[in-house]
Amino acid sequence: MASLNSCSFTGNLTRDAEVREVGENEVAAFAIAVNGRKDGEVLFLNCDLWRPGKVAEYLTRGKQVAVTGQLKCREYEKDGQKRQAWGLDVRELALLGSREKAEAASPF
C-alpha cells in the first residue's frame, strides 16, 4: 500500500521569517497560527521553506499565507525528558494578504 504525507494550511504568520544557511541552501523558518472550528481553538505550526529566494522578504508577522507540504516530527531532549515538535516542510506557498488589511476593509 502506498502512503502519502501531504498537508495544507491557511493561517497568519506569528513572527517574521528567519533565513539561515544550511550547507549550500537557504531555509526560511516561520510559524503560522491556524484557527480551528471552535472559538479560541488555534493551531500553531512551525514551517521551513527551503530555497525561499526573495519571497522571504514578504514573510512578515500578520501576513496571511497558504502552505502545502510534508508533515515532520523532530525529536529532542529537554530537562532529561524526550519531547517531540511537529512542523511542516513547505513545498508550496501562496501569499494571501494580511490581517491588518482585512480588518481595515471590514465594515463590522
C-alpha positions in Angstrom: 0.0 0.0 0.0 1.4 3.4 -1.0 1.4 6.2 1.6 1.1 9.9 1.2 2.3 12.7 3.5 0.8 16.0 2.3 -0.9 18.7 4.4 -2.3 22.1 3.6 -3.0 25.0 6.0 -4.1 28.6 5.7 -3.1 31.0 8.5 -1.3 34.1 9.7 2.4 34.4 10.4 3.1 34.7 14.1 6.6 36.1 13.5 8.9 37.3 10.8 10.7 34.6 8.8 14.3 33.9 9.8 16.5 33.0 6.9 19.6 30.9 7.6 22.1 28.9 5.6 22.1 25.1 5.8 25.0 23.8 3.7 24.7 25.3 0.3 21.0 26.0 0.7 18.9 28.7 2.5 15.9 27.9 4.6 13.3 30.4 5.9 11.8 29.4 9.2 8.5 30.9 10.3 5.3 29.9 12.2 1.7 30.3 11.4 -1.5 30.3 13.5 -4.4 28.4 12.1 -7.9 29.0 13.5 -9.9 25.9 14.4 -13.6 25.3 14.1 -14.3 26.3 17.7 -13.8 29.8 19.0 -10.4 30.2 20.6 -9.1 26.9 19.1 -5.7 27.7 17.4 -3.0 25.5 16.0 0.5 27.0 15.9 2.7 25.3 13.3 6.4 25.8 12.6 7.3 25.9 8.9 10.5 25.6 6.9 10.6 26.9 3.4 13.8 25.7 1.5 15.4 28.0 -1.1 13.0 30.8 -0.3 14.7 33.4 -2.5 13.1 36.9 -2.5 9.8 35.6 -1.1 11.3 35.6 2.4 11.2 39.4 2.4 7.3 39.2 2.4 7.0 36.7 5.2 6.3 39.1 8.0 4.2 38.9 11.1 0.5 39.1 10.4 0.6 38.2 6.7 -1.9 35.5 5.6 -0.4 32.6 3.7 -1.5 29.2 2.4 1.1 26.4 2.7 1.3 22.9 1.5 4.0 20.4 2.4 5.1 17.4 4.3 4.4 17.0 8.0 7.5 16.2 10.0 8.4 15.3 13.6 11.6 16.4 15.3 12.6 14.6 18.5 14.7 16.2 21.1 15.5 16.0 24.8 14.9 18.8 27.4 15.5 18.6 31.1 16.0 14.8 30.7 12.6 14.2 29.1 12.2 13.2 25.5 9.9 15.6 23.5 8.5 16.0 20.0 8.0 19.0 17.9 5.8 18.8 14.8 6.3 21.1 11.8 5.8 21.4 8.1 8.5 21.2 5.3 6.8 23.6 2.8 6.6 22.7 -0.8 4.2 25.3 -2.0 3.4 28.8 -0.5 0.9 31.4 -1.6 0.8 35.0 -0.1 -2.8 35.8 0.6 -2.8 39.1 2.3 -2.6 40.4 5.9 -4.9 40.5 8.8 -4.5 44.3 9.1 -5.8 45.0 5.6 -8.7 42.6 6.1 -9.7 44.2 9.4 -9.4 47.7 8.0 -11.7 46.8 5.0 -14.3 45.1 7.1 -17.4 47.2 7.8 -18.1 45.3 11.1 
